[in-house]
Amino acid sequence: MGKARFLIYLRMPFIVGIGGAHSRAGKTTCACSLLRRLKGWGAVKCTPVNGRPSIIAGKRLLNQKDKDTARLLEAGAETVLWVKAPRNEMEKTLKAALGRLSHLKGVIIEGNSGILAVKPDIVIFVRGKGEIKRGADAVLSIADIIV
């Protein structure tokens, strides 16, 4: 195997995915708890949409009051990106976002769609209270840790 091929398999930074059973299950709270302890890490909030894919990096948008992205920054994330993409374009868009964060020690990906798109090194599933939403069972089935 040539050197270039080996580099494809060597993934930096380390990626932790945090998914959940439903909205408000505690995904962001879990991510923030980790970020307070992990210096030199970043975060990516993944949101599936029907429109065009985008990677939002502007501090004005990310720091809006009561936004998950603002909470991730407040918890100590060195960089936060918000990926919005249709499910069929999430992998491509998320990989582009992760390329922007390659200088970091690690990245937390928040969102089921992001986890299914890139297969993180560790997957944490936040169960919360209530029913598991449609599609979340796929993340639950690959979770390393269930909270």
Residue pairs with C-beta under 8 A, 6 or more apart in sequence:
11 121
12 102
13 41
13 42
13 101
13 102
13 104
13 105
13 106
13 107
14 105
14 106
14 107
14 121
15 98
15 106
15 107
15 108
15 109
15 118
15 120
15 121
15 122
16 34
16 106
16 107
16 108
16 109
16 120
16 121
16 122
16 123
16 124
17 108
17 109
17 110
17 114
17 115
17 118
17 120
17 122
17 123
17 124
17 139
18 27
18 30
18 31
18 34
18 108
18 109
18 110
18 111
18 115
18 123
18 124
18 126
19 27
19 111
19 112
19 115
19 123
19 124
19 125
19 126
19 136
19 139
19 140
19 143
20 26
20 27
20 112
20 125
20 126
20 127
20 128
20 136
20 139
21 125
21 126
21 127
21 128
21 130
21 131
21 132
21 133
21 136
21 140
22 128
22 130
22 131
22 132
22 133
22 136
23 133
24 128
25 126
25 127
25 128
25 129
25 130
26 126
26 128
26 147
27 110
27 111
27 126
28 68
28 71
28 72
28 110
30 124
30 126
30 147
31 43
31 72
31 75
31 108
31 110
32 71
32 72
32 74
32 75
33 75
34 41
34 108
35 41
35 43
35 72
35 75
35 76
35 77
35 108
36 75
36 76
38 76
38 105
38 106
39 76
39 78
39 105
40 78
40 104
40 105
40 106
41 76
41 77
41 78
41 104
41 105
41 106
41 107
41 108
42 77
42 78
42 79
42 80
42 81
42 101
42 104
42 106
42 107
42 108
43 69
43 72
43 77
43 79
43 80
43 81
43 107
43 108
43 109
43 110
44 80
44 81
44 82
44 83
44 94
44 97
44 98
44 101
44 107
44 108
44 109
44 110
44 114
45 68
45 69
45 72
45 80
45 81
45 82
45 83
45 110
45 111
46 83
46 85
46 90
46 94
46 109
46 110
46 111
46 112
46 113
46 114
46 117
47 82
47 83
47 84
47 111
47 113
48 84
48 85
48 86
48 87
48 90
48 111
48 113
49 84
49 85
49 86
50 86
51 84
51 86
53 83
53 84
53 85
53 86
53 89
53 90
53 92
53 93
54 83
54 84
54 85
54 93
55 81
55 82
55 83
55 93
55 96
55 97
55 100
56 62
56 69
56 81
56 82
56 83
56 84
57 79
57 81
57 82
57 100
61 69
61 82
62 69
62 70
62 73
62 80
62 82
63 69
63 70
63 73
64 70
68 110
69 80
69 82
72 80
72 108
72 110
73 80
77 108
78 104
79 100
79 101
79 104
81 97
81 100
81 101
83 90
83 93
83 94
83 97
83 114
85 92
85 93
85 94
85 113
87 113
90 113
90 114
90 116
90 117
91 117
91 118
94 109
94 114
94 117
94 118
95 117
95 118
98 107
98 118
101 107
109 115
109 118
109 120
112 135
112 136
112 138
112 139
115 123
115 139
115 142
116 138
116 139
119 142
122 144
122 145
123 139
123 142
123 143
123 144
123 145
124 143
124 144
124 145
124 146
124 147
125 136
125 139
125 140
125 143
125 145
125 146
125 147
126 147
127 146
127 147
132 140
140 146
